[in-house]
Amino acid sequence: MNVLSRAAVPTPARPEEILRQVNPWFILLTFFVALLLNLVPASGLVLALRPDFLALVILYWCIQEPRYVGVGVAWLLGMVMDVADATVFGQHALAYAVLAYAAEYFRRRVLRFPLWQQAPQVAVLLVMCSGLVLLVRVVGGAALPGWIYAAPPVVGALLWPLLSVLLQLPQRPTRSPGEL
């Protein structure tokens, strides 16, 4: 029982905690994993509720590490997503580039709040991103989807605190066994 009480539960980094510098290879790995999560075959309710994981990870890194990830990287990842998803070429690239620009613009505002208060702001940015994808699809002749199209950005915003904690884990300094 004593071991379970001392088990490290992942928590968000405190404002006074200094994180280690992120490894660029870790950023690339997170993009690859997010792309795979977007492309995993799904159907039914899982498909209807699955958030755009690549947009979430792009948003996270644009806010946390704007030196490494910006509009150009987001646009390139959007082109990769368009090719991988076999959709209209450029729709994800446009949406991700605008998302990255908005993330850089609102970066300081988002970082000012704790994770649970960042989630509504992230939801607005994800709704904007999915709205741009929808706009390009509708202009291309696709039919308007139902109200369930608004669910994935909300699910993505609900996943924001968990995603933030998980992506911060490699940057957290190691603690000595006696330190709380």
ZIJO-V232795 format. One record per backbone hydrogen bond with DSSP energy under -1.0 kcal/mol. NH is the residue of the N-H (numbers start at 0). CO is the residue of the C=O. If there is no record, write none. Layout:
nh:co
NH:CO
NH:CO
This chain:
nh:co
4:0
5:1
16:13
19:170
26:22
27:23
28:24
29:25
30:26
31:27
32:28
33:29
34:30
35:31
36:32
37:33
38:34
47:43
48:44
49:45
52:50
55:51
56:52
57:53
58:54
59:55
60:56
61:57
62:58
63:59
64:60
67:64
68:64
73:69
74:70
75:71
76:72
77:73
78:74
79:75
80:76
81:77
82:78
83:79
84:80
86:81
90:87
93:89
94:90
95:91
96:92
97:93
98:94
99:95
100:96
101:97
102:98
103:99
104:100
105:101
109:105
110:106
112:109
116:113
117:113
118:114
121:117
122:118
123:119
124:120
125:121
126:122
127:123
128:124
129:125
130:126
131:127
132:128
133:129
134:130
135:131
136:132
137:133
138:134
139:135
140:137
141:136
148:145
149:146
150:147
154:150
155:151
156:152
157:153
158:154
162:158
163:159
164:160
165:161
166:162
167:163
170:167
178:175
